C-alpha cells in the first residue's frame, strides 16, 4: 500500500473499530471445513466450532466428509480435552500454547485462537502502537520488541493480515462478510513458517450471540475409550 504512515487519529479510529468488533461477539458457532497442511501432507475435515468469550470455552468437532468423527477438542478455561476416535482415547491436561500447537500452527495463545475462530483480528495489549508505513499497525511491548503487526485491506480499514513475529505465525483474513454490524472473514488462514504447517478454516455458516447450551461444552468418553494424559498424544 502506497502513502505515508497512519496518523495518530486514524490509528485511534482503527483500534476503536477493532475493539468494537470484538465487543459485539459473546458467542458463535460455525459450520465449515478445515484444511490442515503439514509439509506435503494435507488433511481436510468438516468442522463444527462453537465458542463463548466469557467464560472462555471452545468446542471443535472434526468429521470425515462421509460422517465418521475424527477429533473432538474442548478448551474450557485452563483445561484442554481431546477425544481421538482414531486412538480411542480421551486425552486431558492443562491448557498452554505447547498443548494447542498439536492442533494450531505455532504456539498460539487463547486470544489468537479466539480471533481466528471468531473471524476478526484482535490487538494484543501493549503500551505502544505505531505506524511506520501506509496501511500497517505495529504493536510494541514494554521492552521495545515488535509483538504484532496488522496490515489493512486496501479498500477499508479492516485488518487483512496479522503477523506475530515472536511465534513466527501469520494469520490472513479474507472474504469479509457482515451479519448486521458484525464483520467476519469467511476464510481464515493460520501459517507457521518454521514448521511449514498451516490451517485454513472456510465457513459455510456462522451464527453469533445465540445461547449455547452448557451441555455442549463437555466431552463424554465412550465406554470403549481409554483415559490418557495430554502429553501422551502424538
Buried (B, 14 or more C-beta within 10 A) or exposed (E): EEEEBBEEEBBEEBBEBBEEBBEBBBBBBBEBBBBBBEEEEEEBBBBBBBBBBEEBBBBBBBBEEEEEBBBBBBBBEEBBBBBBBEBEBBBBBEBEBEBBBBBBBBBBBBBBBBBBBBBBBBBBEBEEBBBEEBBBBBBBBEEEEBBBBBBBBEEEBBBBBBBBEEBBBBBBBEEBEEBEEBBBBBBBBBBBEEEEBBBBBBBEEBEBEEEBEEEBBEBEBEEEBEEBEBEEBE
